[in-house]
Amino acid sequence: MTLILQELDRLPPAVLTAKPEQLHKILGAPTLLHLEGEKPQPLFISILLHGNEPTGFYALQRLLKHYQHKPLPRSLSIFFGNTLAAEAKLRRLDNQPDYNRVWPGTEQADCEEIRLMQYIFDKMKAKNLFASIDIHNNTGLNPHYACINKLDNSFLQLAALFGRLIVYFTHPKGVQSLSFAELCPAVTLECGRPDQDHGIDHAFDYLNSCLHLSELSQRALPHRDIAVYHTVAQVKIADDITFGFDENSHQLILDKDLERLNFTEIKPGTRFGRVKFLQKLPVLAIDESGKDVSSRFFELNQNELLTRCATMPSMLTLDERVIRQDCLCYLMEQIAL
């Protein structure tokens, strides 16, 4: 099946009352929607790059209802991403790449999705964007936070509108915000677990505030107003390692309360799990340059997988499918600006 992009300048009315799993039947394909507002420089919003992360859709749906009978304060361009995965309530289908790893700059092999995202990027580049917002959920216990890919004051200002917790990263490549950071101030919003009302409320308030901005300040933020963390490594479970959270024949048995370590300063010797029949590290930690730094962060000691240094994890989850499709977690350190 050939992947197509639908491009519209009118909102299909059914979108205003749909659930995410109904979008594919309504739209029929990934869709780029352009809506005119009073300020012509558009705000770009991407939602459902992961089909099981619906908060962005519900927040946007509320926003569009709010302005259904009055002018938008600013033009909007909206990308409805992986509608097929949303129909199945999955991050992605098994035969699909991750829709948040295929934007310009990706290291993945060429595919239809990469060409589609390149088209969207080129289209939005020509529109002289005001800002870009990509909205996500976490599957594990995490606070709400915003991610940026440039330590620029306008990026920090845009992120701080969402909250004081800000994560800076430059890896993995092919992420939407990393790509759009070359065009305009760009953020990724992490809105907690899916389907939590306060996540939808937070994202809606943020989007509405952004629509009313006339500019993004280049003024430096006071240090006390923000806490910025730098992602220094992505941690994956090696492809040839079996894992799980229950006692069975898995080679790596992860601790069942692992997600409670998210955004917590953890000490050396913190346990992630136990191993069976293994003499090598079952995890692979990769830094921003692509270097293997596993031995810097982890060790095996008496069949336990332990941290070797102080660090702060994020995005730890108990969802085994997400761990295999994406990663176990990210490791961060706080930075002073």
Contacts in CASP RR format, 6 or more apart in sequence:
PFRMAT RR
TARGET T0000
AUTHOR 0000-0000-0000
METHOD contacts of the structure
MODEL  1
MTLILQELDRLPPAVLTAKPEQLHKILGAPTLLHLEGEKPQPLFISILLH
GNEPTGFYALQRLLKHYQHKPLPRSLSIFFGNTLAAEAKLRRLDNQPDYN
RVWPGTEQADCEEIRLMQYIFDKMKAKNLFASIDIHNNTGLNPHYACINK
LDNSFLQLAALFGRLIVYFTHPKGVQSLSFAELCPAVTLECGRPDQDHGI
DHAFDYLNSCLHLSELSQRALPHRDIAVYHTVAQVKIADDITFGFDENSH
QLILDKDLERLNFTEIKPGTRFGRVKFLQKLPVLAIDESGKDVSSRFFEL
NQNELLTRCATMPSMLTLDERVIRQDCLCYLMEQIAL
2 112 0 8 1.000
3 29 0 8 1.000
3 30 0 8 1.000
3 112 0 8 1.000
3 113 0 8 1.000
3 116 0 8 1.000
4 29 0 8 1.000
4 30 0 8 1.000
5 29 0 8 1.000
5 30 0 8 1.000
5 31 0 8 1.000
5 32 0 8 1.000
5 116 0 8 1.000
5 119 0 8 1.000
5 120 0 8 1.000
6 27 0 8 1.000
6 28 0 8 1.000
6 29 0 8 1.000
6 30 0 8 1.000
6 31 0 8 1.000
6 32 0 8 1.000
7 31 0 8 1.000
7 32 0 8 1.000
7 33 0 8 1.000
7 34 0 8 1.000
8 31 0 8 1.000
8 32 0 8 1.000
8 33 0 8 1.000
8 34 0 8 1.000
9 33 0 8 1.000
9 34 0 8 1.000
9 35 0 8 1.000
9 36 0 8 1.000
11 33 0 8 1.000
11 35 0 8 1.000
11 64 0 8 1.000
12 26 0 8 1.000
12 27 0 8 1.000
14 22 0 8 1.000
14 26 0 8 1.000
15 23 0 8 1.000
15 26 0 8 1.000
15 27 0 8 1.000
15 61 0 8 1.000
15 64 0 8 1.000
16 61 0 8 1.000
16 64 0 8 1.000
16 65 0 8 1.000
16 68 0 8 1.000
18 26 0 8 1.000
18 61 0 8 1.000
19 54 0 8 1.000
20 48 0 8 1.000
20 51 0 8 1.000
20 54 0 8 1.000
20 57 0 8 1.000
20 58 0 8 1.000
20 86 0 8 1.000
20 89 0 8 1.000
21 86 0 8 1.000
21 87 0 8 1.000
21 88 0 8 1.000
21 89 0 8 1.000
22 87 0 8 1.000
23 48 0 8 1.000
23 57 0 8 1.000
23 80 0 8 1.000
23 83 0 8 1.000
23 86 0 8 1.000
23 87 0 8 1.000
24 83 0 8 1.000
24 84 0 8 1.000
24 86 0 8 1.000
24 87 0 8 1.000
25 87 0 8 1.000
27 80 0 8 1.000
27 83 0 8 1.000
28 83 0 8 1.000
29 83 0 8 1.000
30 79 0 8 1.000
30 80 0 8 1.000
30 81 0 8 1.000
30 82 0 8 1.000
30 83 0 8 1.000
30 116 0 8 1.000
31 79 0 8 1.000
31 80 0 8 1.000
31 81 0 8 1.000
31 83 0 8 1.000
32 77 0 8 1.000
32 78 0 8 1.000
32 79 0 8 1.000
32 80 0 8 1.000
32 120 0 8 1.000
32 123 0 8 1.000
33 76 0 8 1.000
33 77 0 8 1.000
33 78 0 8 1.000
33 79 0 8 1.000
33 80 0 8 1.000
34 42 0 8 1.000
34 75 0 8 1.000
34 76 0 8 1.000
34 77 0 8 1.000
35 72 0 8 1.000
35 75 0 8 1.000
35 76 0 8 1.000
35 77 0 8 1.000
35 78 0 8 1.000
36 72 0 8 1.000
36 75 0 8 1.000
37 71 0 8 1.000
37 72 0 8 1.000
37 73 0 8 1.000
37 74 0 8 1.000
37 75 0 8 1.000
37 76 0 8 1.000
38 71 0 8 1.000
38 72 0 8 1.000
38 73 0 8 1.000
38 74 0 8 1.000
39 73 0 8 1.000
39 74 0 8 1.000
39 75 0 8 1.000
39 130 0 8 1.000
39 214 0 8 1.000
40 75 0 8 1.000
41 74 0 8 1.000
41 75 0 8 1.000
41 127 0 8 1.000
41 128 0 8 1.000
41 129 0 8 1.000
41 130 0 8 1.000
42 74 0 8 1.000
42 75 0 8 1.000
42 76 0 8 1.000
42 77 0 8 1.000
42 124 0 8 1.000
42 127 0 8 1.000
42 129 0 8 1.000
42 130 0 8 1.000
43 74 0 8 1.000
43 75 0 8 1.000
43 76 0 8 1.000
43 77 0 8 1.000
43 129 0 8 1.000
43 130 0 8 1.000
43 131 0 8 1.000
43 132 0 8 1.000
43 133 0 8 1.000
43 210 0 8 1.000
43 211 0 8 1.000
44 76 0 8 1.000
44 77 0 8 1.000
44 78 0 8 1.000
44 79 0 8 1.000
44 124 0 8 1.000
44 129 0 8 1.000
44 131 0 8 1.000
44 132 0 8 1.000
44 133 0 8 1.000
44 180 0 8 1.000
44 184 0 8 1.000
45 60 0 8 1.000
45 76 0 8 1.000
45 77 0 8 1.000
45 78 0 8 1.000
45 79 0 8 1.000
45 132 0 8 1.000
45 133 0 8 1.000
45 134 0 8 1.000
45 135 0 8 1.000
45 207 0 8 1.000
46 78 0 8 1.000
46 79 0 8 1.000
46 81 0 8 1.000
46 132 0 8 1.000
46 133 0 8 1.000
46 134 0 8 1.000
46 135 0 8 1.000
46 176 0 8 1.000
47 56 0 8 1.000
47 57 0 8 1.000
47 60 0 8 1.000
47 78 0 8 1.000
47 79 0 8 1.000
47 80 0 8 1.000
47 81 0 8 1.000
47 135 0 8 1.000
48 54 0 8 1.000
48 56 0 8 1.000
48 57 0 8 1.000
48 80 0 8 1.000
48 81 0 8 1.000
48 82 0 8 1.000
48 83 0 8 1.000
48 85 0 8 1.000
48 86 0 8 1.000
49 81 0 8 1.000
49 82 0 8 1.000
49 98 0 8 1.000
49 99 0 8 1.000
49 100 0 8 1.000
49 134 0 8 1.000
49 136 0 8 1.000
49 176 0 8 1.000
50 82 0 8 1.000
50 85 0 8 1.000
50 91 0 8 1.000
50 92 0 8 1.000
50 98 0 8 1.000
50 99 0 8 1.000
50 100 0 8 1.000
50 136 0 8 1.000
50 137 0 8 1.000
51 81 0 8 1.000
51 82 0 8 1.000
51 83 0 8 1.000
51 85 0 8 1.000
51 86 0 8 1.000
51 88 0 8 1.000
51 89 0 8 1.000
51 90 0 8 1.000
51 91 0 8 1.000
51 92 0 8 1.000
52 85 0 8 1.000
52 86 0 8 1.000
52 89 0 8 1.000
52 90 0 8 1.000
52 91 0 8 1.000
52 137 0 8 1.000
52 139 0 8 1.000
52 194 0 8 1.000
53 91 0 8 1.000
53 135 0 8 1.000
53 136 0 8 1.000
53 137 0 8 1.000
53 194 0 8 1.000
54 86 0 8 1.000
54 137 0 8 1.000
54 194 0 8 1.000
54 195 0 8 1.000
55 135 0 8 1.000
55 136 0 8 1.000
55 137 0 8 1.000
55 191 0 8 1.000
55 192 0 8 1.000
55 194 0 8 1.000
55 195 0 8 1.000
55 196 0 8 1.000
55 199 0 8 1.000
55 200 0 8 1.000
55 203 0 8 1.000
56 135 0 8 1.000
56 136 0 8 1.000
56 189 0 8 1.000
56 191 0 8 1.000
56 200 0 8 1.000
56 203 0 8 1.000
57 80 0 8 1.000
57 86 0 8 1.000
58 200 0 8 1.000
58 203 0 8 1.000
59 135 0 8 1.000
59 191 0 8 1.000
59 199 0 8 1.000
59 200 0 8 1.000
59 203 0 8 1.000
59 204 0 8 1.000
59 206 0 8 1.000
59 207 0 8 1.000
60 78 0 8 1.000
60 135 0 8 1.000
60 207 0 8 1.000
62 200 0 8 1.000
62 204 0 8 1.000
63 204 0 8 1.000
63 207 0 8 1.000
63 208 0 8 1.000
63 211 0 8 1.000
66 208 0 8 1.000
72 211 0 8 1.000
73 211 0 8 1.000
73 212 0 8 1.000
74 130 0 8 1.000
74 210 0 8 1.000
74 211 0 8 1.000
74 212 0 8 1.000
74 213 0 8 1.000
76 211 0 8 1.000
77 124 0 8 1.000
77 127 0 8 1.000
77 129 0 8 1.000
79 120 0 8 1.000
81 99 0 8 1.000
82 92 0 8 1.000
82 96 0 8 1.000
82 99 0 8 1.000
84 93 0 8 1.000
84 96 0 8 1.000
85 91 0 8 1.000
85 92 0 8 1.000
85 93 0 8 1.000
85 96 0 8 1.000
85 99 0 8 1.000
90 321 0 8 1.000
91 98 0 8 1.000
91 321 0 8 1.000
91 322 0 8 1.000
91 325 0 8 1.000
91 326 0 8 1.000
92 98 0 8 1.000
92 99 0 8 1.000
92 325 0 8 1.000
96 113 0 8 1.000
97 108 0 8 1.000
97 111 0 8 1.000
97 113 0 8 1.000
97 114 0 8 1.000
98 325 0 8 1.000
98 326 0 8 1.000
99 113 0 8 1.000
99 117 0 8 1.000
100 134 0 8 1.000
100 136 0 8 1.000
100 174 0 8 1.000
100 175 0 8 1.000
100 176 0 8 1.000
101 108 0 8 1.000
101 172 0 8 1.000
101 173 0 8 1.000
101 174 0 8 1.000
101 175 0 8 1.000
102 108 0 8 1.000
102 111 0 8 1.000
102 113 0 8 1.000
102 114 0 8 1.000
102 117 0 8 1.000
102 174 0 8 1.000
103 117 0 8 1.000
103 121 0 8 1.000
103 174 0 8 1.000
103 175 0 8 1.000
103 176 0 8 1.000
103 178 0 8 1.000
103 179 0 8 1.000
103 180 0 8 1.000
104 117 0 8 1.000
104 118 0 8 1.000
104 121 0 8 1.000
104 174 0 8 1.000
104 179 0 8 1.000
104 182 0 8 1.000
105 173 0 8 1.000
105 174 0 8 1.000
105 178 0 8 1.000
105 179 0 8 1.000
106 114 0 8 1.000
106 173 0 8 1.000
106 174 0 8 1.000
107 172 0 8 1.000
107 173 0 8 1.000
107 174 0 8 1.000
108 114 0 8 1.000
108 174 0 8 1.000
117 176 0 8 1.000
117 179 0 8 1.000
121 179 0 8 1.000
121 180 0 8 1.000
121 183 0 8 1.000
124 132 0 8 1.000
124 180 0 8 1.000
124 183 0 8 1.000
125 183 0 8 1.000
129 180 0 8 1.000
129 183 0 8 1.000
129 184 0 8 1.000
130 184 0 8 1.000
130 213 0 8 1.000
130 216 0 8 1.000
131 158 0 8 1.000
131 184 0 8 1.000
131 185 0 8 1.000
131 186 0 8 1.000
131 187 0 8 1.000
131 210 0 8 1.000
131 213 0 8 1.000
131 216 0 8 1.000
132 176 0 8 1.000
132 177 0 8 1.000
132 180 0 8 1.000
132 181 0 8 1.000
132 183 0 8 1.000
132 184 0 8 1.000
132 185 0 8 1.000
132 186 0 8 1.000
132 187 0 8 1.000
133 186 0 8 1.000
133 187 0 8 1.000
133 189 0 8 1.000
133 206 0 8 1.000
133 207 0 8 1.000
133 210 0 8 1.000
134 176 0 8 1.000
134 177 0 8 1.000
134 180 0 8 1.000
134 186 0 8 1.000
134 187 0 8 1.000
134 188 0 8 1.000
134 189 0 8 1.000
135 188 0 8 1.000
135 189 0 8 1.000
135 191 0 8 1.000
135 203 0 8 1.000
136 188 0 8 1.000
136 189 0 8 1.000
136 190 0 8 1.000
136 191 0 8 1.000
137 190 0 8 1.000
137 191 0 8 1.000
137 192 0 8 1.000
137 193 0 8 1.000
137 194 0 8 1.000
138 190 0 8 1.000
138 191 0 8 1.000
138 192 0 8 1.000
138 193 0 8 1.000
138 315 0 8 1.000
138 317 0 8 1.000
139 193 0 8 1.000
139 194 0 8 1.000
139 317 0 8 1.000
139 318 0 8 1.000
139 319 0 8 1.000
139 322 0 8 1.000
140 192 0 8 1.000
140 193 0 8 1.000
140 259 0 8 1.000
140 262 0 8 1.000
140 315 0 8 1.000
140 316 0 8 1.000
140 317 0 8 1.000
140 318 0 8 1.000
140 319 0 8 1.000
141 193 0 8 1.000
141 259 0 8 1.000
141 260 0 8 1.000
141 262 0 8 1.000
141 316 0 8 1.000
142 190 0 8 1.000
142 192 0 8 1.000
142 262 0 8 1.000
142 263 0 8 1.000
142 314 0 8 1.000
142 315 0 8 1.000
143 165 0 8 1.000
143 192 0 8 1.000
143 262 0 8 1.000
143 263 0 8 1.000
144 162 0 8 1.000
144 163 0 8 1.000
144 165 0 8 1.000
144 189 0 8 1.000
144 190 0 8 1.000
144 191 0 8 1.000
144 192 0 8 1.000
144 199 0 8 1.000
144 202 0 8 1.000
145 162 0 8 1.000
145 163 0 8 1.000
145 165 0 8 1.000
145 166 0 8 1.000
145 167 0 8 1.000
145 190 0 8 1.000
145 263 0 8 1.000
146 158 0 8 1.000
146 159 0 8 1.000
146 160 0 8 1.000
146 162 0 8 1.000
146 163 0 8 1.000
146 165 0 8 1.000
146 166 0 8 1.000
146 167 0 8 1.000
146 187 0 8 1.000
146 188 0 8 1.000
146 189 0 8 1.000
146 190 0 8 1.000
147 159 0 8 1.000
147 166 0 8 1.000
147 167 0 8 1.000
147 168 0 8 1.000
147 169 0 8 1.000
147 177 0 8 1.000
147 187 0 8 1.000
147 188 0 8 1.000
147 189 0 8 1.000
147 190 0 8 1.000
148 155 0 8 1.000
148 156 0 8 1.000
148 158 0 8 1.000
148 159 0 8 1.000
148 166 0 8 1.000
148 167 0 8 1.000
148 168 0 8 1.000
148 177 0 8 1.000
148 181 0 8 1.000
148 186 0 8 1.000
148 187 0 8 1.000
148 188 0 8 1.000
149 155 0 8 1.000
149 168 0 8 1.000
149 169 0 8 1.000
149 170 0 8 1.000
149 175 0 8 1.000
149 177 0 8 1.000
149 178 0 8 1.000
149 181 0 8 1.000
149 186 0 8 1.000
150 181 0 8 1.000
151 168 0 8 1.000
151 228 0 8 1.000
151 337 0 8 1.000
152 185 0 8 1.000
153 217 0 8 1.000
153 218 0 8 1.000
153 219 0 8 1.000
153 220 0 8 1.000
153 221 0 8 1.000
154 185 0 8 1.000
154 216 0 8 1.000
154 217 0 8 1.000
154 218 0 8 1.000
155 181 0 8 1.000
155 185 0 8 1.000
155 186 0 8 1.000
155 187 0 8 1.000
156 166 0 8 1.000
156 220 0 8 1.000
156 221 0 8 1.000
156 226 0 8 1.000
156 228 0 8 1.000
156 337 0 8 1.000
157 185 0 8 1.000
157 216 0 8 1.000
157 217 0 8 1.000
157 218 0 8 1.000
157 219 0 8 1.000
157 221 0 8 1.000
158 185 0 8 1.000
158 186 0 8 1.000
158 187 0 8 1.000
158 210 0 8 1.000
158 216 0 8 1.000
159 166 0 8 1.000
159 187 0 8 1.000
159 226 0 8 1.000
160 166 0 8 1.000
160 221 0 8 1.000
160 225 0 8 1.000
160 226 0 8 1.000
161 206 0 8 1.000
161 209 0 8 1.000
161 210 0 8 1.000
162 187 0 8 1.000
162 189 0 8 1.000
162 202 0 8 1.000
162 206 0 8 1.000
163 226 0 8 1.000
164 225 0 8 1.000
164 226 0 8 1.000
164 227 0 8 1.000
165 226 0 8 1.000
165 227 0 8 1.000
165 229 0 8 1.000
165 263 0 8 1.000
166 226 0 8 1.000
166 227 0 8 1.000
166 228 0 8 1.000
166 229 0 8 1.000
167 190 0 8 1.000
167 228 0 8 1.000
167 229 0 8 1.000
167 230 0 8 1.000
167 231 0 8 1.000
167 314 0 8 1.000
167 332 0 8 1.000
168 228 0 8 1.000
168 229 0 8 1.000
168 230 0 8 1.000
168 231 0 8 1.000
168 335 0 8 1.000
169 178 0 8 1.000
169 230 0 8 1.000
169 231 0 8 1.000
169 288 0 8 1.000
169 330 0 8 1.000
170 178 0 8 1.000
170 288 0 8 1.000
171 231 0 8 1.000
171 234 0 8 1.000
171 286 0 8 1.000
171 287 0 8 1.000
171 288 0 8 1.000
171 289 0 8 1.000
171 290 0 8 1.000
172 234 0 8 1.000
175 188 0 8 1.000
176 186 0 8 1.000
176 188 0 8 1.000
177 186 0 8 1.000
177 187 0 8 1.000
177 188 0 8 1.000
178 186 0 8 1.000
180 186 0 8 1.000
185 216 0 8 1.000
189 203 0 8 1.000
189 206 0 8 1.000
191 199 0 8 1.000
191 200 0 8 1.000
191 202 0 8 1.000
191 203 0 8 1.000
192 199 0 8 1.000
220 337 0 8 1.000
223 336 0 8 1.000
223 337 0 8 1.000
226 337 0 8 1.000
227 334 0 8 1.000
228 334 0 8 1.000
228 335 0 8 1.000
228 337 0 8 1.000
229 312 0 8 1.000
229 314 0 8 1.000
229 332 0 8 1.000
229 333 0 8 1.000
229 334 0 8 1.000
229 335 0 8 1.000
230 332 0 8 1.000
230 333 0 8 1.000
230 334 0 8 1.000
230 335 0 8 1.000
231 288 0 8 1.000
231 314 0 8 1.000
231 330 0 8 1.000
231 331 0 8 1.000
231 332 0 8 1.000
232 287 0 8 1.000
232 288 0 8 1.000
232 311 0 8 1.000
232 331 0 8 1.000
232 332 0 8 1.000
232 333 0 8 1.000
233 285 0 8 1.000
233 286 0 8 1.000
233 287 0 8 1.000
233 293 0 8 1.000
233 297 0 8 1.000
233 330 0 8 1.000
233 331 0 8 1.000
234 285 0 8 1.000
234 286 0 8 1.000
234 327 0 8 1.000
234 330 0 8 1.000
234 331 0 8 1.000
235 283 0 8 1.000
235 284 0 8 1.000
235 285 0 8 1.000
235 297 0 8 1.000
235 313 0 8 1.000
235 327 0 8 1.000
235 328 0 8 1.000
235 329 0 8 1.000
235 330 0 8 1.000
235 331 0 8 1.000
236 283 0 8 1.000
236 284 0 8 1.000
236 286 0 8 1.000
236 327 0 8 1.000
236 328 0 8 1.000
237 243 0 8 1.000
237 252 0 8 1.000
237 282 0 8 1.000
237 283 0 8 1.000
237 284 0 8 1.000
237 323 0 8 1.000
237 324 0 8 1.000
237 328 0 8 1.000
238 281 0 8 1.000
238 282 0 8 1.000
238 283 0 8 1.000
238 284 0 8 1.000
241 251 0 8 1.000
241 252 0 8 1.000
241 278 0 8 1.000
241 282 0 8 1.000
242 249 0 8 1.000
242 250 0 8 1.000
242 251 0 8 1.000
242 252 0 8 1.000
243 250 0 8 1.000
243 251 0 8 1.000
243 252 0 8 1.000
243 253 0 8 1.000
243 254 0 8 1.000
243 282 0 8 1.000
243 320 0 8 1.000
243 323 0 8 1.000
244 250 0 8 1.000
244 252 0 8 1.000
244 253 0 8 1.000
244 254 0 8 1.000
244 320 0 8 1.000
245 253 0 8 1.000
245 254 0 8 1.000
245 255 0 8 1.000
245 256 0 8 1.000
245 318 0 8 1.000
245 320 0 8 1.000
246 253 0 8 1.000
247 253 0 8 1.000
249 276 0 8 1.000
250 276 0 8 1.000
251 275 0 8 1.000
251 276 0 8 1.000
251 277 0 8 1.000
251 278 0 8 1.000
251 282 0 8 1.000
252 273 0 8 1.000
252 274 0 8 1.000
252 275 0 8 1.000
252 276 0 8 1.000
252 278 0 8 1.000
252 282 0 8 1.000
252 283 0 8 1.000
252 305 0 8 1.000
253 273 0 8 1.000
253 274 0 8 1.000
253 275 0 8 1.000
253 276 0 8 1.000
254 272 0 8 1.000
254 273 0 8 1.000
254 328 0 8 1.000
255 271 0 8 1.000
255 272 0 8 1.000
255 273 0 8 1.000
256 318 0 8 1.000
258 272 0 8 1.000
258 273 0 8 1.000
258 316 0 8 1.000
258 318 0 8 1.000
259 316 0 8 1.000
259 317 0 8 1.000
259 318 0 8 1.000
261 270 0 8 1.000
261 313 0 8 1.000
261 316 0 8 1.000
262 313 0 8 1.000
262 314 0 8 1.000
262 315 0 8 1.000
262 316 0 8 1.000
262 329 0 8 1.000
263 312 0 8 1.000
263 313 0 8 1.000
263 314 0 8 1.000
264 312 0 8 1.000
264 313 0 8 1.000
265 310 0 8 1.000
265 311 0 8 1.000
265 312 0 8 1.000
266 307 0 8 1.000
266 310 0 8 1.000
266 311 0 8 1.000
266 312 0 8 1.000
266 313 0 8 1.000
267 307 0 8 1.000
267 310 0 8 1.000
268 306 0 8 1.000
268 307 0 8 1.000
268 308 0 8 1.000
268 309 0 8 1.000
268 310 0 8 1.000
269 301 0 8 1.000
269 306 0 8 1.000
269 307 0 8 1.000
269 308 0 8 1.000
270 306 0 8 1.000
270 307 0 8 1.000
271 304 0 8 1.000
271 305 0 8 1.000
271 306 0 8 1.000
272 283 0 8 1.000
272 298 0 8 1.000
272 305 0 8 1.000
272 306 0 8 1.000
272 307 0 8 1.000
273 304 0 8 1.000
273 305 0 8 1.000
274 303 0 8 1.000
274 304 0 8 1.000
274 305 0 8 1.000
275 282 0 8 1.000
275 300 0 8 1.000
275 303 0 8 1.000
275 304 0 8 1.000
275 305 0 8 1.000
276 303 0 8 1.000
278 300 0 8 1.000
279 300 0 8 1.000
280 300 0 8 1.000
281 294 0 8 1.000
281 295 0 8 1.000
281 298 0 8 1.000
281 299 0 8 1.000
281 300 0 8 1.000
281 305 0 8 1.000
282 305 0 8 1.000
283 294 0 8 1.000
283 298 0 8 1.000
283 305 0 8 1.000
283 328 0 8 1.000
284 292 0 8 1.000
284 294 0 8 1.000
285 292 0 8 1.000
285 293 0 8 1.000
285 294 0 8 1.000
285 296 0 8 1.000
285 297 0 8 1.000
285 298 0 8 1.000
285 331 0 8 1.000
286 292 0 8 1.000
286 293 0 8 1.000
287 293 0 8 1.000
295 308 0 8 1.000
296 308 0 8 1.000
296 309 0 8 1.000
297 307 0 8 1.000
297 308 0 8 1.000
297 309 0 8 1.000
297 311 0 8 1.000
297 331 0 8 1.000
298 305 0 8 1.000
298 306 0 8 1.000
298 307 0 8 1.000
298 308 0 8 1.000
299 305 0 8 1.000
299 306 0 8 1.000
299 308 0 8 1.000
300 306 0 8 1.000
311 331 0 8 1.000
311 332 0 8 1.000
311 333 0 8 1.000
312 331 0 8 1.000
312 332 0 8 1.000
312 333 0 8 1.000
312 334 0 8 1.000
313 329 0 8 1.000
313 330 0 8 1.000
313 331 0 8 1.000
313 332 0 8 1.000
314 329 0 8 1.000
314 330 0 8 1.000
314 332 0 8 1.000
315 327 0 8 1.000
315 329 0 8 1.000
315 330 0 8 1.000
316 328 0 8 1.000
316 329 0 8 1.000
317 323 0 8 1.000
END
